[in-house]
Amino acid sequence: MMHLLVVAHGSRREDSNLEIHQLIEQLRLTTTRFAAIDCAFLEIAEPNIAQGLRQQIAQGARQIVVMPYFLSAGRHVSIDIPEQVQNIRDAHPQIDIHIAGHLGVAEKIRRIVIEQALLAI
Amino acid sequence: MMHLLVVAHGSRREDSNLEIHQLIEQLRLTTTRFAAIDCAFLEIAEPNIAQGLRQQIAQGARQIVVMPYFLSAGRHVSIDIPEQVQNIRDAHPQIDIHIAGHLGVAEKIRRIVIEQALLAI
């Protein structure tokens, strides 16, 4: 069974990092499709990506999906996250690590933008 | 009828700003609930928020929803965007400008995270 690691940017504002931890708790209540769901941060906050992946591997993960929690396909999504994931792949060649499309590519985001805007009226 | 202004952060990467313009084009195809849908940028890119709002007002908008296209309720969402919107409200007291909850508060984001992750398997 897959493990899911949601990777957010990480912030100096502890409240922003807390939002990610709360998201993870909600995701755990939303689905039983993953053996475990955890978060990691690209910068500033911990666990970082390597720590998050190593922890899941230590807990028995053999297949992991890394989900970039980013709206935009900038350098972080296209270069930084793949590089850090590749380092762990190289160190643990027996582990199967996939990187999902970042959040912003999901077509349903459009519908949420509209719904959120209509809620404000 | 409402006008919708989607406010993104703005990036030095022109591709990232282009993604927002493409999102706007998709939103226009997705809904007829707004008289117009445009984008503006908090920093770096143009139009900025004041320019975006003034342009909609010049086009006849009397009610505007500002939708912060941000995942996290950081300083940008809680302070910077409201401040810049308030400046325009003060200059145009006859215009009704609402600020929607930022994208990240939408509960459906959770489901999209799961769906995107499952697509990667």
gemmi code that builds the backbone of each chain (N, CA, C; Angstrom):
import gemmi

chains = {
    "A": [
        ("MET", (0.853, -1.200, 0.000), (0.000, 0.000, 0.000), (0.886, 1.247, 0.000)),
        ("MET", (0.410, 2.279, -0.694), (1.166, 3.519, -0.858), (1.216, 4.356, 0.424)),
        ("HIS", (2.309, 5.029, 0.600), (2.378, 6.111, 1.579), (2.313, 7.425, 0.807)),
        ("LEU", (1.695, 8.437, 1.410), (1.566, 9.753, 0.769), (2.346, 10.787, 1.584)),
        ("LEU", (3.219, 11.524, 0.894), (3.944, 12.616, 1.541), (3.564, 13.921, 0.832)),
        ("VAL", (2.842, 14.776, 1.533), (2.433, 16.076, 0.991), (3.548, 17.080, 1.294)),
        ("VAL", (4.102, 17.680, 0.231), (5.235, 18.596, 0.413), (4.779, 20.038, 0.195)),
        ("ALA", (4.862, 20.837, 1.254), (4.523, 22.262, 1.184), (5.813, 23.081, 1.210)),
        ("HIS", (5.687, 24.383, 0.980), (6.891, 25.210, 0.898), (7.583, 25.341, 2.241)),
        ("GLY", (6.809, 25.565, 3.298), (7.392, 25.867, 4.601), (7.493, 27.360, 4.793)),
        ("SER", (7.142, 27.812, 5.994), (7.057, 29.253, 6.253), (7.714, 29.592, 7.580)),
        ("ARG", (8.157, 30.840, 7.699), (8.621, 31.335, 8.992), (7.445, 31.524, 9.952)),
        ("ARG", (6.241, 31.698, 9.385), (5.037, 31.821, 10.212), (4.613, 30.428, 10.663)),
        ("GLU", (4.687, 30.180, 11.944), (4.359, 28.838, 12.428), (2.911, 28.482, 12.122)),
        ("ASP", (2.029, 29.505, 12.067), (0.619, 29.249, 11.744), (0.460, 28.624, 10.360)),
        ("SER", (1.299, 29.061, 9.410), (1.192, 28.511, 8.056), (1.590, 27.040, 8.044)),
        ("ASN", (2.632, 26.713, 8.789), (3.043, 25.305, 8.852), (1.981, 24.462, 9.576)),
        ("LEU", (1.384, 25.069, 10.579), (0.316, 24.387, 11.320), (-0.861, 24.071, 10.402)),
        ("GLU", (-1.160, 24.985, 9.476), (-2.243, 24.733, 8.506), (-1.973, 23.449, 7.730)),
        ("ILE", (-0.705, 23.217, 7.387), (-0.361, 22.006, 6.634), (-0.567, 20.766, 7.506)),
        ("HIS", (-0.140, 20.862, 8.767), (-0.355, 19.725, 9.670), (-1.852, 19.438, 9.841)),
        ("GLN", (-2.643, 20.506, 9.872), (-4.100, 20.317, 9.992), (-4.672, 19.699, 8.727)),
        ("LEU", (-4.138, 20.136, 7.573), (-4.563, 19.525, 6.304), (-4.305, 18.018, 6.339)),
        ("ILE", (-3.133, 17.645, 6.824), (-2.782, 16.215, 6.878), (-3.773, 15.451, 7.757)),
        ("GLU", (-4.116, 16.039, 8.899), (-5.086, 15.372, 9.780), (-6.425, 15.186, 9.071)),
        ("GLN", (-6.824, 16.218, 8.294), (-8.092, 16.124, 7.565), (-8.002, 15.077, 6.454)),
        ("LEU", (-6.846, 15.030, 5.777), (-6.674, 14.037, 4.713), (-6.782, 12.626, 5.273)),
        ("ARG", (-6.231, 12.431, 6.460), (-6.292, 11.096, 7.084), (-7.733, 10.680, 7.359)),
        ("LEU", (-8.588, 11.669, 7.634), (-10.001, 11.366, 7.875), (-10.766, 11.193, 6.570)),
        ("THR", (-10.198, 11.710, 5.459), (-10.898, 11.749, 4.178), (-10.736, 10.460, 3.393)),
        ("THR", (-9.615, 9.784, 3.552), (-9.332, 8.632, 2.694), (-8.650, 7.518, 3.470)),
        ("THR", (-8.886, 6.295, 3.002), (-8.169, 5.135, 3.542), (-7.316, 4.505, 2.441)),
        ("ARG", (-7.078, 5.292, 1.362), (-6.356, 4.750, 0.222), (-4.843, 4.675, 0.441)),
        ("PHE", (-4.362, 5.292, 1.513), (-2.916, 5.301, 1.768), (-2.619, 4.660, 3.122)),
        ("ALA", (-1.499, 3.953, 3.180), (-1.077, 3.336, 4.440), (-0.759, 4.409, 5.477)),
        ("ALA", (-0.251, 5.541, 5.006), (0.046, 6.653, 5.903), (0.051, 7.934, 5.084)),
        ("ILE", (-0.291, 9.032, 5.727), (-0.235, 10.347, 5.095), (0.547, 11.263, 6.027)),
        ("ASP", (1.607, 11.870, 5.502), (2.452, 12.753, 6.306), (2.793, 13.993, 5.492)),
        ("CYS", (3.376, 14.990, 6.147), (3.815, 16.176, 5.418), (5.310, 16.372, 5.579)),
        ("ALA", (5.855, 17.153, 4.640), (7.248, 17.576, 4.712), (7.316, 18.968, 4.093)),
        ("PHE", (8.424, 19.659, 4.339), (8.556, 21.038, 3.880), (9.829, 21.199, 3.053)),
        ("LEU", (9.697, 21.943, 1.968), (10.838, 22.170, 1.082), (11.898, 23.024, 1.763)),
        ("GLU", (11.454, 24.034, 2.491), (12.381, 24.979, 3.120), (11.865, 25.346, 4.509)),
        ("ILE", (12.786, 25.849, 5.328), (12.488, 26.541, 6.584), (11.954, 25.598, 7.669)),
        ("ALA", (10.813, 24.933, 7.415), (10.193, 24.115, 8.460), (10.660, 22.662, 8.363)),
        ("GLU", (10.407, 21.905, 9.403), (10.742, 20.487, 9.428), (9.495, 19.651, 9.669)),
        ("PRO", (9.487, 18.380, 9.254), (10.585, 17.667, 8.585), (10.804, 18.167, 7.164)),
        ("ASN", (12.066, 18.129, 6.701), (12.320, 18.414, 5.292), (11.978, 17.171, 4.466)),
        ("ILE", (12.151, 17.253, 3.164), (11.711, 16.157, 2.297), (12.477, 14.868, 2.610)),
        ("ALA", (13.781, 14.980, 2.780), (14.583, 13.786, 3.068), (14.144, 13.158, 4.391)),
        ("GLN", (13.935, 13.979, 5.389), (13.494, 13.453, 6.690), (12.130, 12.774, 6.585)),
        ("GLY", (11.230, 13.420, 5.845), (9.886, 12.862, 5.689), (9.920, 11.519, 4.976)),
        ("LEU", (10.702, 11.445, 3.893), (10.789, 10.185, 3.136), (11.469, 9.102, 3.970)),
        ("ARG", (12.563, 9.470, 4.645), (13.278, 8.466, 5.454), (12.397, 7.928, 6.577)),
        ("GLN", (11.585, 8.810, 7.144), (10.701, 8.363, 8.221), (9.657, 7.370, 7.685)),
        ("GLN", (9.114, 7.665, 6.506), (8.131, 6.732, 5.938), (8.800, 5.402, 5.587)),
        ("ILE", (10.012, 5.463, 5.082), (10.738, 4.225, 4.752), (11.004, 3.428, 6.031)),
        ("ALA", (11.391, 4.126, 7.095), (11.642, 3.450, 8.376), (10.376, 2.801, 8.919)),
        ("GLN", (9.211, 3.383, 8.554), (7.928, 2.825, 9.013), (7.434, 1.714, 8.096)),
        ("GLY", (8.245, 1.350, 7.099), (7.891, 0.209, 6.267), (7.394, 0.540, 4.872)),
        ("ALA", (7.387, 1.820, 4.510), (6.918, 2.176, 3.169), (7.814, 1.553, 2.108)),
        ("ARG", (7.181, 1.000, 1.063), (7.922, 0.498, -0.093), (7.551, 1.284, -1.348)),
        ("GLN", (6.358, 1.894, -1.323), (5.901, 2.776, -2.401), (5.423, 4.078, -1.780)),
        ("ILE", (5.911, 5.185, -2.322), (5.576, 6.498, -1.765), (5.172, 7.426, -2.908)),
        ("VAL", (4.095, 8.181, -2.698), (3.746, 9.272, -3.606), (4.067, 10.590, -2.917)),
        ("VAL", (4.864, 11.418, -3.585), (5.167, 12.768, -3.106), (4.229, 13.725, -3.844)),
        ("MET", (3.442, 14.495, -3.086), (2.446, 15.396, -3.686), (2.852, 16.840, -3.410)),
        ("PRO", (3.309, 17.577, -4.434), (3.707, 18.981, -4.211), (2.480, 19.874, -3.999)),
        ("TYR", (2.376, 20.420, -2.801), (1.237, 21.271, -2.437), (1.558, 22.710, -2.836)),
        ("PHE", (1.607, 22.912, -4.144), (1.976, 24.209, -4.733), (0.977, 24.545, -5.834)),
        ("LEU", (0.659, 25.820, -5.976), (-0.265, 26.229, -7.044), (0.438, 26.417, -8.370)),
        ("SER", (1.717, 26.752, -8.325), (2.399, 27.157, -9.540), (3.607, 26.255, -9.821)),
        ("ALA", (3.838, 26.007, -11.112), (4.935, 25.120, -11.507), (6.246, 25.886, -11.603)),
        ("GLY", (6.656, 26.489, -10.532), (7.910, 27.236, -10.527), (9.100, 26.323, -10.302)),
        ("ARG", (10.225, 26.946, -10.001), (11.462, 26.219, -9.775), (11.327, 25.163, -8.670)),
        ("HIS", (10.558, 25.493, -7.635), (10.404, 24.543, -6.528), (9.806, 23.228, -7.020)),
        ("VAL", (8.785, 23.344, -7.856), (8.091, 22.144, -8.337), (8.904, 21.435, -9.418)),
        ("SER", (9.522, 22.227, -10.302), (10.156, 21.607, -11.469), (11.574, 21.121, -11.184)),
        ("ILE", (12.252, 21.718, -10.221), (13.658, 21.366, -9.987), (13.924, 20.925, -8.541)),
        ("ASP", (13.564, 21.784, -7.574), (14.002, 21.535, -6.195), (13.431, 20.242, -5.617)),
        ("ILE", (12.123, 20.055, -5.750), (11.517, 18.845, -5.179), (12.038, 17.589, -5.886)),
        ("PRO", (12.051, 17.562, -7.237), (12.613, 16.353, -7.899), (14.052, 16.058, -7.486)),
        ("GLU", (14.869, 17.093, -7.321), (16.267, 16.868, -6.910), (16.343, 16.211, -5.539)),
        ("GLN", (15.576, 16.737, -4.607), (15.638, 16.203, -3.245), (15.074, 14.775, -3.201)),
        ("VAL", (14.034, 14.523, -3.979), (13.481, 13.166, -4.038), (14.501, 12.210, -4.661)),
        ("GLN", (15.200, 12.681, -5.693), (16.168, 11.816, -6.372), (17.290, 11.390, -5.429)),
        ("ASN", (17.699, 12.298, -4.543), (18.732, 11.939, -3.563), (18.304, 10.745, -2.716)),
        ("ILE", (17.037, 10.726, -2.338), (16.538, 9.618, -1.510), (16.383, 8.356, -2.353)),
        ("ARG", (15.938, 8.526, -3.603), (15.865, 7.355, -4.500), (17.242, 6.703, -4.646)),
        ("ASP", (18.275, 7.545, -4.816), (19.626, 7.016, -5.004), (20.091, 6.254, -3.761)),
        ("ALA", (19.701, 6.747, -2.595), (20.125, 6.108, -1.347), (19.286, 4.870, -1.019)),
        ("HIS", (18.084, 4.807, -1.600), (17.159, 3.694, -1.295), (16.580, 3.163, -2.597)),
        ("PRO", (17.413, 2.529, -3.426), (16.950, 2.122, -4.764), (15.819, 1.092, -4.733)),
        ("GLN", (15.623, 0.425, -3.612), (14.543, -0.575, -3.545), (13.179, 0.064, -3.285)),
        ("ILE", (13.154, 1.361, -3.003), (11.888, 2.052, -2.710), (11.388, 2.758, -3.967)),
        ("ASP", (10.088, 2.627, -4.208), (9.448, 3.177, -5.401), (8.812, 4.531, -5.030)),
        ("ILE", (9.408, 5.623, -5.505), (8.900, 6.951, -5.134), (8.401, 7.680, -6.383)),
        ("HIS", (7.111, 7.984, -6.419), (6.498, 8.748, -7.501), (6.310, 10.194, -7.055)),
        ("ILE", (6.379, 11.127, -8.022), (6.030, 12.515, -7.722), (4.748, 12.848, -8.481)),
        ("ALA", (3.718, 13.235, -7.759), (2.432, 13.586, -8.373), (2.525, 14.976, -8.997)),
        ("GLY", (1.603, 15.268, -9.908), (1.474, 16.624, -10.421), (1.160, 17.578, -9.278)),
        ("HIS", (1.688, 18.791, -9.339), (1.424, 19.735, -8.246), (-0.054, 20.130, -8.245)),
        ("LEU", (-0.484, 20.635, -7.100), (-1.909, 20.916, -6.895), (-2.489, 21.790, -8.000)),
        ("GLY", (-1.729, 22.797, -8.436), (-2.244, 23.776, -9.392), (-2.634, 23.204, -10.746)),
        ("VAL", (-2.155, 22.024, -11.100), (-2.528, 21.464, -12.402), (-3.914, 20.817, -12.387)),
        ("ALA", (-4.461, 20.601, -11.196), (-5.766, 19.930, -11.124), (-6.848, 20.824, -11.721)),
        ("GLU", (-7.585, 20.288, -12.690), (-8.604, 21.107, -13.343), (-9.687, 21.560, -12.373)),
        ("LYS", (-9.912, 20.767, -11.336), (-10.995, 21.110, -10.399), (-10.707, 22.372, -9.597)),
        ("ILE", (-9.456, 22.819, -9.616), (-9.119, 24.065, -8.931), (-10.004, 25.206, -9.455)),
        ("ARG", (-10.267, 25.180, -10.761), (-11.091, 26.257, -11.348), (-12.438, 26.367, -10.657)),
        ("ARG", (-13.041, 25.203, -10.495), (-14.378, 25.161, -9.897), (-14.345, 25.686, -8.466)),
        ("ILE", (-13.244, 25.386, -7.755), (-13.137, 25.854, -6.366), (-12.974, 27.368, -6.328)),
        ("VAL", (-12.223, 27.917, -7.274), (-12.074, 29.375, -7.333), (-13.452, 30.030, -7.478)),
        ("ILE", (-14.251, 29.495, -8.398), (-15.591, 30.047, -8.621), (-16.449, 29.909, -7.356)),
        ("GLU", (-16.417, 28.720, -6.758), (-17.259, 28.493, -5.575), (-16.862, 29.404, -4.419)),
        ("GLN", (-15.550, 29.552, -4.211), (-15.093, 30.426, -3.118), (-15.514, 31.868, -3.367)),
        ("ALA", (-15.439, 32.288, -4.620), (-15.820, 33.663, -4.948), (-17.308, 33.877, -4.721)),
        ("LEU", (-18.131, 32.895, -5.104), (-19.584, 33.042, -4.944), (-19.975, 33.051, -3.464)),
        ("LEU", (-19.208, 32.353, -2.630), (-19.482, 32.357, -1.185), (-19.348, 33.748, -0.588)),
        ("ALA", (-18.562, 34.604, -1.231), (-18.271, 35.932, -0.659), (-19.378, 36.939, -0.938)),
        ("ILE", (-20.283, 36.581, -1.814), (-21.316, 37.544, -2.217), (-22.414, 37.616, -1.170)),
    ],
    "B": [
        ("MET", (-24.407, 42.808, -11.837), (-23.706, 41.515, -11.850), (-22.268, 41.719, -11.332)),
        ("MET", (-21.782, 40.748, -10.641), (-20.462, 40.814, -10.015), (-19.321, 40.729, -11.031)),
        ("HIS", (-18.259, 41.426, -10.744), (-16.987, 41.196, -11.431), (-16.090, 40.393, -10.479)),
        ("LEU", (-15.256, 39.534, -11.036), (-14.350, 38.715, -10.231), (-12.909, 39.083, -10.563)),
        ("LEU", (-12.142, 39.391, -9.512), (-10.710, 39.662, -9.693), (-9.929, 38.606, -8.912)),
        ("VAL", (-9.254, 37.726, -9.618), (-8.437, 36.686, -8.988), (-7.048, 37.276, -8.736)),
        ("VAL", (-6.622, 37.285, -7.469), (-5.343, 37.898, -7.118), (-4.322, 36.823, -6.785)),
        ("ALA", (-3.271, 36.741, -7.594), (-2.173, 35.802, -7.358), (-0.951, 36.564, -6.838)),
        ("HIS", (0.063, 35.825, -6.415), (1.221, 36.492, -5.822), (2.003, 37.314, -6.835)),
        ("GLY", (2.220, 36.723, -8.022), (3.111, 37.373, -8.993), (4.509, 36.813, -8.859)),
        ("SER", (5.134, 36.543, -9.998), (6.435, 35.875, -9.996), (7.383, 36.556, -10.967)),
        ("ARG", (8.675, 36.414, -10.703), (9.676, 36.847, -11.676), (9.677, 35.920, -12.894)),
        ("ARG", (9.211, 34.679, -12.690), (9.100, 33.737, -13.813), (7.858, 34.089, -14.624)),
        ("GLU", (8.065, 34.494, -15.861), (6.915, 34.902, -16.660), (5.961, 33.728, -16.880)),
        ("ASP", (6.496, 32.501, -16.904), (5.642, 31.322, -17.069), (4.618, 31.191, -15.946)),
        ("SER", (5.039, 31.553, -14.729), (4.114, 31.439, -13.600), (2.967, 32.431, -13.747)),
        ("ASN", (3.287, 33.646, -14.186), (2.236, 34.639, -14.390), (1.319, 34.226, -15.541)),
        ("LEU", (1.931, 33.617, -16.547), (1.148, 33.139, -17.687), (0.141, 32.075, -17.247)),
        ("GLU", (0.560, 31.226, -16.296), (-0.374, 30.210, -15.778), (-1.630, 30.860, -15.212)),
        ("ILE", (-1.450, 32.003, -14.565), (-2.607, 32.695, -13.985), (-3.501, 33.249, -15.093)),
        ("HIS", (-2.892, 33.813, -16.118), (-3.696, 34.314, -17.240), (-4.458, 33.158, -17.903)),
        ("GLN", (-3.816, 32.000, -17.981), (-4.499, 30.834, -18.573), (-5.640, 30.363, -17.680)),
        ("LEU", (-5.392, 30.404, -16.356), (-6.478, 30.061, -15.416), (-7.678, 30.973, -15.650)),
        ("ILE", (-7.420, 32.248, -15.828), (-8.512, 33.212, -16.043), (-9.287, 32.862, -17.308)),
        ("GLU", (-8.579, 32.511, -18.359), (-9.271, 32.139, -19.599), (-10.145, 30.903, -19.376)),
        ("GLN", (-9.620, 29.953, -18.591), (-10.405, 28.742, -18.305), (-11.623, 29.082, -17.445)),
        ("LEU", (-11.431, 29.971, -16.472), (-12.559, 30.360, -15.609), (-13.667, 31.001, -16.442)),
        ("ARG", (-13.268, 31.808, -17.421), (-14.276, 32.467, -18.264), (-15.099, 31.449, -19.045)),
        ("LEU", (-14.469, 30.303, -19.364), (-15.196, 29.249, -20.070), (-16.033, 28.403, -19.113)),
        ("THR", (-15.696, 28.463, -17.818), (-16.313, 27.583, -16.823), (-17.626, 28.141, -16.284)),
        ("THR", (-17.744, 29.461, -16.215), (-18.898, 30.053, -15.545), (-19.382, 31.306, -16.263)),
        ("THR", (-20.686, 31.542, -16.139), (-21.268, 32.799, -16.634), (-21.812, 33.604, -15.459)),
        ("ARG", (-21.375, 33.265, -14.253), (-21.910, 33.923, -13.058), (-21.332, 35.310, -12.825)),
        ("PHE", (-20.286, 35.670, -13.578), (-19.663, 36.979, -13.368), (-19.694, 37.787, -14.663)),
        ("ALA", (-19.861, 39.088, -14.500), (-19.881, 39.981, -15.672), (-18.512, 39.985, -16.341)),
        ("ALA", (-17.471, 39.833, -15.542), (-16.110, 39.762, -16.078), (-15.235, 39.032, -15.072)),
        ("ILE", (-14.202, 38.372, -15.569), (-13.214, 37.714, -14.701), (-11.840, 38.162, -15.170)),
        ("ASP", (-11.071, 38.725, -14.245), (-9.728, 39.224, -14.572), (-8.770, 38.796, -13.476)),
        ("CYS", (-7.477, 39.011, -13.729), (-6.500, 38.721, -12.684), (-5.710, 39.976, -12.331)),
        ("ALA", (-5.099, 39.917, -11.147), (-4.175, 40.959, -10.716), (-3.116, 40.274, -9.854)),
        ("PHE", (-2.009, 40.979, -9.617), (-0.894, 40.393, -8.887), (-0.516, 41.260, -7.686)),
        ("LEU", (-0.249, 40.603, -6.583), (0.115, 41.330, -5.362), (1.471, 41.996, -5.511)),
        ("GLU", (2.408, 41.306, -6.123), (3.770, 41.821, -6.257), (4.323, 41.486, -7.639)),
        ("ILE", (5.339, 42.228, -8.038), (6.208, 41.912, -9.174), (5.508, 42.075, -10.524)),
        ("ALA", (4.419, 41.324, -10.755), (3.774, 41.353, -12.074), (2.656, 42.395, -12.113)),
        ("GLU", (2.214, 42.691, -13.309), (1.116, 43.630, -13.505), (-0.018, 42.963, -14.266)),
        ("PRO", (-1.253, 43.449, -14.110), (-1.654, 44.604, -13.295), (-1.554, 44.301, -11.797)),
        ("ASN", (-1.254, 45.325, -11.006), (-1.329, 45.133, -9.561), (-2.809, 45.227, -9.134)),
        ("ILE", (-3.044, 45.095, -7.838), (-4.439, 45.025, -7.368), (-5.178, 46.324, -7.673)),
        ("ALA", (-4.534, 47.461, -7.408), (-5.194, 48.743, -7.658), (-5.514, 48.904, -9.144)),
        ("GLN", (-4.563, 48.550, -9.991), (-4.805, 48.647, -11.436), (-5.945, 47.732, -11.869)),
        ("GLY", (-5.944, 46.517, -11.347), (-6.990, 45.553, -11.710), (-8.370, 46.042, -11.289)),
        ("LEU", (-8.470, 46.551, -10.051), (-9.765, 47.039, -9.564), (-10.204, 48.282, -10.339)),
        ("ARG", (-9.251, 49.206, -10.566), (-9.628, 50.439, -11.291), (-10.102, 50.125, -12.698)),
        ("GLN", (-9.452, 49.137, -13.317), (-9.870, 48.775, -14.672), (-11.288, 48.200, -14.673)),
        ("GLN", (-11.582, 47.344, -13.677), (-12.947, 46.800, -13.625), (-13.968, 47.910, -13.351)),
        ("ILE", (-13.606, 48.848, -12.488), (-14.515, 49.970, -12.203), (-14.730, 50.808, -13.466)),
        ("ALA", (-13.651, 51.043, -14.200), (-13.760, 51.804, -15.448), (-14.653, 51.093, -16.457)),
        ("GLN", (-14.688, 49.763, -16.359), (-15.530, 48.979, -17.285), (-16.967, 48.861, -16.791)),
        ("GLY", (-17.273, 49.541, -15.675), (-18.664, 49.576, -15.226), (-18.975, 48.712, -14.020)),
        ("ALA", (-17.962, 48.071, -13.436), (-18.228, 47.230, -12.268), (-18.762, 48.073, -11.115)),
        ("ARG", (-19.797, 47.585, -10.444), (-20.307, 48.223, -9.229), (-20.146, 47.300, -8.025)),
        ("GLN", (-20.031, 45.995, -8.313), (-19.765, 44.996, -7.266), (-18.614, 44.115, -7.739)),
        ("ILE", (-17.621, 43.954, -6.882), (-16.433, 43.181, -7.256), (-16.121, 42.179, -6.142)),
        ("VAL", (-15.809, 40.960, -6.529), (-15.267, 39.978, -5.576), (-13.789, 39.803, -5.876)),
        ("VAL", (-12.969, 40.013, -4.851), (-11.531, 39.762, -4.950), (-11.265, 38.373, -4.368)),
        ("MET", (-10.668, 37.487, -5.168), (-10.433, 36.099, -4.739), (-8.933, 35.868, -4.595)),
        ("PRO", (-8.418, 35.739, -3.370), (-6.974, 35.505, -3.185), (-6.594, 34.065, -3.592)),
        ("TYR", (-5.792, 33.979, -4.636), (-5.374, 32.669, -5.165), (-4.114, 32.238, -4.412)),
        ("PHE", (-4.305, 31.924, -3.145), (-3.215, 31.568, -2.236), (-3.640, 30.329, -1.446)),
        ("LEU", (-2.689, 29.450, -1.169), (-3.009, 28.261, -0.386), (-2.975, 28.529, 1.109)),
        ("SER", (-2.192, 29.510, 1.523), (-1.934, 29.681, 2.946), (-2.349, 31.085, 3.405)),
        ("ALA", (-2.879, 31.151, 4.624), (-3.346, 32.428, 5.167), (-2.193, 33.197, 5.806)),
        ("GLY", (-1.190, 33.496, 5.039), (-0.060, 34.261, 5.547), (-0.331, 35.756, 5.528)),
        ("ARG", (0.727, 36.517, 5.700), (0.627, 37.964, 5.746), (-0.007, 38.530, 4.471)),
        ("HIS", (0.297, 37.920, 3.331), (-0.256, 38.429, 2.072), (-1.783, 38.397, 2.087)),
        ("VAL", (-2.323, 37.284, 2.580), (-3.780, 37.128, 2.591), (-4.409, 37.941, 3.715)),
        ("SER", (-3.762, 37.951, 4.886), (-4.412, 38.557, 6.045), (-4.212, 40.066, 6.118)),
        ("ILE", (-3.132, 40.579, 5.535), (-2.836, 42.015, 5.688), (-2.686, 42.717, 4.343)),
        ("ASP", (-1.793, 42.217, 3.472), (-1.423, 42.976, 2.276), (-2.602, 43.163, 1.313)),
        ("ILE", (-3.298, 42.076, 1.001), (-4.419, 42.193, 0.059), (-5.525, 43.073, 0.651)),
        ("PRO", (-5.959, 42.849, 1.906), (-6.992, 43.739, 2.463), (-6.581, 45.210, 2.458)),
        ("GLU", (-5.322, 45.495, 2.754), (-4.868, 46.901, 2.758), (-5.005, 47.525, 1.375)),
        ("GLN", (-4.544, 46.789, 0.356), (-4.581, 47.353, -0.993), (-6.021, 47.499, -1.487)),
        ("VAL", (-6.874, 46.563, -1.109), (-8.295, 46.675, -1.487), (-8.924, 47.869, -0.771)),
        ("GLN", (-8.558, 48.060, 0.501), (-9.155, 49.163, 1.269), (-8.815, 50.519, 0.643)),
        ("ASN", (-7.615, 50.649, 0.109), (-7.239, 51.908, -0.558), (-8.198, 52.223, -1.696)),
        ("ILE", (-8.562, 51.195, -2.441), (-9.483, 51.413, -3.566), (-10.904, 51.667, -3.063)),
        ("ARG", (-11.295, 50.973, -1.996), (-12.622, 51.253, -1.405), (-12.708, 52.708, -0.963)),
        ("ASP", (-11.635, 53.210, -0.349), (-11.645, 54.589, 0.138), (-11.767, 55.580, -1.014)),
        ("ALA", (-11.127, 55.238, -2.149), (-11.151, 56.146, -3.301), (-12.456, 56.011, -4.095)),
        ("HIS", (-13.148, 54.892, -3.923), (-14.380, 54.637, -4.697), (-15.468, 54.110, -3.754)),
        ("PRO", (-15.951, 54.955, -2.846), (-16.875, 54.462, -1.817), (-18.196, 53.937, -2.379)),
        ("GLN", (-18.507, 54.272, -3.610), (-19.775, 53.794, -4.197), (-19.665, 52.364, -4.729)),
        ("ILE", (-18.430, 51.828, -4.772), (-18.216, 50.479, -5.297), (-18.164, 49.473, -4.145)),
        ("ASP", (-18.858, 48.368, -4.335), (-18.970, 47.332, -3.307), (-17.916, 46.257, -3.596)),
        ("ILE", (-16.884, 46.187, -2.765), (-15.797, 45.222, -3.008), (-15.726, 44.211, -1.865)),
        ("HIS", (-15.953, 42.947, -2.189), (-15.851, 41.867, -1.208), (-14.523, 41.140, -1.398)),
        ("ILE", (-13.975, 40.611, -0.309), (-12.800, 39.738, -0.430), (-13.229, 38.320, -0.051)),
        ("ALA", (-13.065, 37.392, -0.967), (-13.428, 35.993, -0.712), (-12.371, 35.327, 0.166)),
        ("GLY", (-12.747, 34.217, 0.776), (-11.757, 33.405, 1.487), (-10.701, 32.919, 0.495)),
        ("HIS", (-9.459, 32.828, 0.942), (-8.404, 32.387, 0.024), (-8.614, 30.920, -0.355)),
        ("LEU", (-7.992, 30.544, -1.448), (-8.223, 29.215, -2.018), (-8.020, 28.092, -0.995)),
        ("GLY", (-6.981, 28.233, -0.176), (-6.602, 27.163, 0.743), (-7.654, 26.811, 1.779)),
        ("VAL", (-8.621, 27.696, 2.043), (-9.639, 27.366, 3.042), (-10.727, 26.455, 2.481)),
        ("ALA", (-10.767, 26.292, 1.172), (-11.820, 25.465, 0.572), (-11.643, 24.012, 0.973)),
        ("GLU", (-12.690, 23.423, 1.537), (-12.561, 22.041, 2.013), (-12.271, 21.078, 0.858)),
        ("LYS", (-12.746, 21.425, -0.332), (-12.576, 20.514, -1.468), (-11.119, 20.356, -1.892)),
        ("ILE", (-10.262, 21.240, -1.414), (-8.835, 21.103, -1.710), (-8.330, 19.728, -1.257)),
        ("ARG", (-8.862, 19.265, -0.138), (-8.406, 17.959, 0.384), (-8.620, 16.862, -0.644)),
        ("ARG", (-9.832, 16.890, -1.220), (-10.185, 15.844, -2.177), (-9.263, 15.918, -3.396)),
        ("ILE", (-8.911, 17.139, -3.802), (-8.035, 17.301, -4.968), (-6.631, 16.771, -4.662)),
        ("VAL", (-6.151, 16.999, -3.451), (-4.838, 16.464, -3.060), (-4.837, 14.946, -3.211)),
        ("ILE", (-5.885, 14.312, -2.712), (-5.989, 12.849, -2.798), (-6.047, 12.395, -4.259)),
        ("GLU", (-6.889, 13.056, -5.035), (-7.058, 12.654, -6.439), (-5.762, 12.815, -7.225)),
        ("GLN", (-5.070, 13.930, -6.999), (-3.806, 14.152, -7.705), (-2.778, 13.090, -7.324)),
        ("ALA", (-2.772, 12.738, -6.049), (-1.810, 11.728, -5.584), (-2.121, 10.369, -6.207)),
        ("LEU", (-3.401, 10.027, -6.286), (-3.773, 8.720, -6.842), (-3.471, 8.651, -8.334)),
        ("LEU", (-3.534, 9.779, -9.025), (-3.196, 9.807, -10.447), (-1.740, 9.429, -10.699)),
        ("ALA", (-0.894, 9.602, -9.690), (0.546, 9.375, -9.878), (0.924, 7.912, -9.763)),
        ("ILE", (0.000, 7.094, -9.279), (0.337, 5.689, -9.017), (0.313, 4.873, -10.313)),
    ],
}
model = gemmi.Model(1)
for chain_id, residues in chains.items():
    chain = gemmi.Chain(chain_id)
    for i, (resn, *xyz) in enumerate(residues, 1):
        res = gemmi.Residue()
        res.name, res.seqid = resn, gemmi.SeqId(i, " ")
        for name, pos in zip(("N", "CA", "C"), xyz):
            atom = gemmi.Atom()
            atom.name, atom.element = name, gemmi.Element(name[0])
            atom.pos, atom.b_iso = gemmi.Position(*pos), 0.0
            res.add_atom(atom)
        chain.add_residue(res)
    model.add_chain(chain)
structure = gemmi.Structure()
structure.add_model(model)
structure.setup_entities()
